[in-house]
Amino acid sequence: MLLVGGAQQGGPAAPAIFAPPEIYDPVRQRACSLADDTCPAADIDLLRIGHSLSGGDGKVLLFGGVDEGGNYLASVWLYSAAEGAFRQVSNFDPGQVEPRRDHAALSLGSGDNGRRQVLLAGGVTGSGQQARFPASALLFDFTAETFTRTSIGMTAGRADLCLLGLDTSRVLAIGGRAEAGPVKAVEIFQGQDFQPLDAGGEPAVLARARSGPQCALLDNGAVLVSGGADTFGASLATAEVIETSGSVYQPEVEDPGGELARRGALLLRDEGGRVILAGGSRSDGFGEEALDSVVALSLDDDGQKLLVDTLPPLPHRLQEAAVCELPGGGYLLSGGWNDDGPGGRASAEVWYYQP
């Protein structure tokens, strides 16, 4: 398990002391030791937050983010499992690849040409009144080790969006936040540009604008969208379903404890296909608390009611942790903020979780 970036102090609102890369071996339960290799050297450019890590063909792409001074990082890095080291990607035009943070990244399956790629969409660049939300996406090819497309159009520029693969050739971009606040837009990428998802001749939109929603592909091909934050930063306790036809509806929710109201949760699946939300944070628009609660989500047979079942909680409150699905089943959870006290506390723990 490769871990890159993140902060060791300061909490989600004011992260500080950025962390160097580590490798965790789940068999030996040791950090910085994988097949007797030491951790990769930490170039200063690898210390960042707001970035993405995406894997394919035995390599991991590190893109975007900012350093401890809040400066946007234009350098792009590849980690090679075979080499056990990072190397900087340089065979692209930097003027065509705008640095950004809080974007979405999705590793795509091998297409017709058998090559693995990663799609990087949205994000924000600049801060305060100078913040901009690029309405563009990028496509990176792991075989060529370069960006093959740098100007994929999006109809709505936004950060903190969901990027969800329907299959190897279709990707949905859902929700997010733009300059005016959270957005309702739902777009689809099918190899060219993003286009509004068609819902019977009309663009599909969410019933509620959501920043940072949780999105999951259901067994029937529909997409479940839950939680996120509204215009005031308050967590939303509602859910929506995007059907394969493109239509969007809000199921009735059986959630007396308001457990859907969260963002930044770990998104997992159990053996029965239920969507598991673990941890995350909840806000009333004024203050925010980290969560240790775990819930399982599933639609009833008619698809009109969302069932919310409470599961045993996590050992600690936990938000913004990294999650890695293991080949033999179960998940590794690592890092994150594990305390809702002043500033939060960075976690150095690694947990094995079996839903």
Secondary structure in CASP SS format (residue, H / E / C, confidence):
PFRMAT SS
TARGET T0000
AUTHOR 0000-0000-0000
METHOD secondary structure of the structure
MODEL  1
M C 1.00
L E 1.00
L E 1.00
V C 1.00
G C 1.00
G C 1.00
A E 1.00
Q E 1.00
Q E 1.00
G C 1.00
G C 1.00
P C 1.00
A C 1.00
A C 1.00
P C 1.00
A E 1.00
I E 1.00
F E 1.00
A C 1.00
P C 1.00
P C 1.00
E E 1.00
I E 1.00
Y E 1.00
D E 1.00
P C 1.00
V C 1.00
R C 1.00
Q C 1.00
R E 1.00
A E 1.00
C C 1.00
S C 1.00
L E 1.00
A C 1.00
D C 1.00
D E 1.00
T C 1.00
C C 1.00
P C 1.00
A C 1.00
A C 1.00
D C 1.00
I H 1.00
D H 1.00
L H 1.00
L C 1.00
R C 1.00
I E 1.00
G C 1.00
H C 1.00
S E 1.00
L E 1.00
S E 1.00
G E 1.00
G E 1.00
D C 1.00
G C 1.00
K E 1.00
V E 1.00
L E 1.00
L E 1.00
F E 1.00
G C 1.00
G C 1.00
V E 1.00
D C 1.00
E C 1.00
G C 1.00
G C 1.00
N C 1.00
Y E 1.00
L C 1.00
A C 1.00
S C 1.00
V E 1.00
W E 1.00
L E 1.00
Y E 1.00
S E 1.00
A C 1.00
A C 1.00
E C 1.00
G C 1.00
A E 1.00
F E 1.00
R E 1.00
Q E 1.00
V E 1.00
S C 1.00
N C 1.00
F C 1.00
D C 1.00
P H 1.00
G H 1.00
Q H 1.00
V C 1.00
E C 1.00
P C 1.00
R C 1.00
R E 1.00
D C 1.00
H C 1.00
A E 1.00
A E 1.00
L E 1.00
S E 1.00
L E 1.00
G C 1.00
S C 1.00
G C 1.00
D C 1.00
N C 1.00
G C 1.00
R C 1.00
R C 1.00
Q E 1.00
V E 1.00
L E 1.00
L E 1.00
A E 1.00
G C 1.00
G C 1.00
V E 1.00
T E 1.00
G C 1.00
S C 1.00
G H 1.00
Q H 1.00
Q H 1.00
A C 1.00
R E 1.00
F C 1.00
P C 1.00
A C 1.00
S E 1.00
A E 1.00
L E 1.00
L E 1.00
F E 1.00
D E 1.00
F C 1.00
T C 1.00
A C 1.00
E C 1.00
T E 1.00
F E 1.00
T E 1.00
R E 1.00
T E 1.00
S E 1.00
I E 1.00
G E 1.00
M C 1.00
T C 1.00
A C 1.00
G C 1.00
R C 1.00
A E 1.00
D C 1.00
L C 1.00
C E 1.00
L E 1.00
L E 1.00
G E 1.00
L C 1.00
D C 1.00
T C 1.00
S C 1.00
R C 1.00
V E 1.00
L E 1.00
A E 1.00
I E 1.00
G C 1.00
G C 1.00
R E 1.00
A E 1.00
E C 1.00
A C 1.00
G E 1.00
P E 1.00
V C 1.00
K C 1.00
A E 1.00
V E 1.00
E E 1.00
I E 1.00
F E 1.00
Q C 1.00
G C 1.00
Q C 1.00
D C 1.00
F E 1.00
Q E 1.00
P E 1.00
L C 1.00
D E 1.00
A E 1.00
G C 1.00
G C 1.00
E E 1.00
P E 1.00
A C 1.00
V E 1.00
L C 1.00
A C 1.00
R C 1.00
A C 1.00
R C 1.00
S E 1.00
G C 1.00
P C 1.00
Q E 1.00
C E 1.00
A E 1.00
L E 1.00
L C 1.00
D C 1.00
N C 1.00
G C 1.00
A C 1.00
V E 1.00
L E 1.00
V E 1.00
S E 1.00
G C 1.00
G C 1.00
A E 1.00
D C 1.00
T C 1.00
F C 1.00
G C 1.00
A E 1.00
S E 1.00
L C 1.00
A C 1.00
T C 1.00
A E 1.00
E E 1.00
V E 1.00
I E 1.00
E C 1.00
T C 1.00
S C 1.00
G C 1.00
S C 1.00
V E 1.00
Y E 1.00
Q C 1.00
P C 1.00
E E 1.00
V E 1.00
E E 1.00
D C 1.00
P C 1.00
G C 1.00
G C 1.00
E C 1.00
L C 1.00
A C 1.00
R C 1.00
R E 1.00
G C 1.00
A C 1.00
L E 1.00
L E 1.00
L E 1.00
R E 1.00
D C 1.00
E C 1.00
G C 1.00
G C 1.00
R C 1.00
V E 1.00
I E 1.00
L E 1.00
A E 1.00
G C 1.00
G C 1.00
S E 1.00
R E 1.00
S E 1.00
D E 1.00
G C 1.00
F C 1.00
G C 1.00
E E 1.00
E E 1.00
A E 1.00
L C 1.00
D C 1.00
S C 1.00
V E 1.00
V E 1.00
A E 1.00
L E 1.00
S E 1.00
L E 1.00
D C 1.00
D C 1.00
D C 1.00
G C 1.00
Q C 1.00
K E 1.00
L E 1.00
L E 1.00
V E 1.00
D E 1.00
T E 1.00
L E 1.00
P C 1.00
P C 1.00
L C 1.00
P C 1.00
H C 1.00
R C 1.00
L C 1.00
Q E 1.00
E C 1.00
A C 1.00
A E 1.00
V E 1.00
C E 1.00
E E 1.00
L C 1.00
P C 1.00
G C 1.00
G C 1.00
G C 1.00
Y E 1.00
L E 1.00
L E 1.00
S E 1.00
G C 1.00
G C 1.00
W E 1.00
N C 1.00
D C 1.00
D C 1.00
G C 1.00
P C 1.00
G C 1.00
G C 1.00
R C 1.00
A E 1.00
S C 1.00
A C 1.00
E C 1.00
V E 1.00
W E 1.00
Y E 1.00
Y E 1.00
Q C 1.00
P C 1.00
END
